[in-house]
Amino acid sequence: MEKDPEKLDLIHARIGMGTHTILGIIVGWASIQLAGMLGNWLTVLIGIVILIVFGYGMERLLGKKGIKWWFANGIIIYLLIWLVSWTFFFNLAG
C-alpha cells in the first residue's frame, strides 16, 4: 500500500500541532508553579529550552521537516498556547 505524500504531510502537521498544543498547556501551568520559586525570567528560559528539546524529539519522530515547517506547525502554536494558558492559570490562581 503506497502512502500519499500530501496525506502523510497533513498527518505530520496535525501531530506536530497537537503535541505542541498539549505541551504549551502543560508548560503554561508549570510556569505558574515555577515562577514563584525560580523567578519569571528563568521560567521563560526553561520554557524555551523545553521547546527546543521537544522540537528535536519531534524531528526524530516525524523526520526532518526543516525550520520553516517547525516554525509554522510547532513554535508559533507552542508560544501562543503557552501565553494563553499561562494567563488563564495566572488569573485562576489569583
C-alpha positions as semicolon CSV with decimal commas, in nm:
position;residue;x (nm);y (nm);z (nm)
1;M;0,000;0,000;0,000
2;E;0,150;0,327;-0,113
3;K;0,115;0,635;0,107
4;D;0,015;0,966;-0,045
5;P;0,286;1,223;0,045
6;E;0,030;1,504;0,085
7;K;-0,179;1,299;0,330
8;L;0,132;1,199;0,520
9;D;0,241;1,563;0,545
10;L;-0,106;1,659;0,671
11;I;-0,091;1,385;0,935
12;H;0,255;1,505;1,043
13;A;0,130;1,865;1,066
14;R;-0,162;1,756;1,284
15;I;0,067;1,553;1,509
16;G;0,306;1,848;1,539
17;M;0,032;2,099;1,619
18;G;-0,146;1,868;1,863
19;T;0,162;1,776;2,061
20;H;0,286;2,135;2,074
21;T;-0,059;2,244;2,195
22;I;-0,059;1,990;2,477
23;L;0,298;2,080;2,568
24;G;0,212;2,452;2,569
25;I;-0,072;2,392;2,815
26;I;0,149;2,184;3,043
27;V;0,433;2,438;3,035
28;G;0,184;2,722;3,093
29;W;0,066;2,552;3,411
30;A;0,423;2,467;3,517
31;S;0,531;2,828;3,456
32;I;0,286;2,950;3,719
33;Q;0,412;2,689;3,964
34;L;0,781;2,758;3,899
35;A;0,765;3,138;3,872
36;G;0,728;3,176;4,248
37;M;1,033;2,961;4,317
38;L;1,267;3,045;4,028
39;G;1,151;3,382;3,902
40;N;0,986;3,477;3,576
41;W;1,293;3,504;3,353
42;L;1,432;3,165;3,449
43;T;1,088;3,014;3,394
44;V;1,076;3,163;3,044
45;L;1,423;3,025;2,972
46;I;1,313;2,679;3,089
47;G;1,006;2,701;2,862
48;I;1,223;2,784;2,560
49;V;1,466;2,503;2,640
50;I;1,170;2,262;2,662
51;L;1,053;2,385;2,321
52;I;1,394;2,324;2,162
53;V;1,437;1,978;2,317
54;F;1,083;1,882;2,217
55;G;1,146;2,012;1,865
56;Y;1,446;1,782;1,824
57;G;1,237;1,491;1,951
58;M;0,961;1,566;1,702
59;E;1,220;1,591;1,426
60;R;1,343;1,242;1,506
61;L;0,986;1,111;1,526
62;L;0,849;1,270;1,209
63;G;1,167;1,302;1,005
64;K;1,348;1,617;0,909
65;K;1,095;1,878;0,802
66;G;1,304;2,193;0,826
67;I;1,287;2,503;1,040
68;K;1,011;2,665;0,833
69;W;0,782;2,365;0,886
70;W;0,859;2,353;1,258
71;F;0,805;2,728;1,292
72;A;0,460;2,707;1,130
73;N;0,346;2,379;1,288
74;G;0,514;2,394;1,626
75;I;0,687;2,706;1,751
76;I;0,406;2,954;1,688
77;I;0,143;2,716;1,827
78;Y;0,353;2,641;2,136
79;L;0,426;3,006;2,215
80;L;0,065;3,115;2,164
81;I;-0,083;2,832;2,374
82;W;0,185;2,880;2,641
83;L;0,098;3,250;2,673
84;V;-0,277;3,190;2,675
85;S;-0,258;2,903;2,926
86;W;-0,017;3,096;3,148
87;T;-0,262;3,389;3,152
88;F;-0,554;3,155;3,223
89;F;-0,379;2,977;3,510
90;F;-0,245;3,308;3,647
91;N;-0,596;3,453;3,664
92;L;-0,733;3,127;3,802
93;A;-0,479;3,126;4,086
94;G;-0,508;3,496;4,167
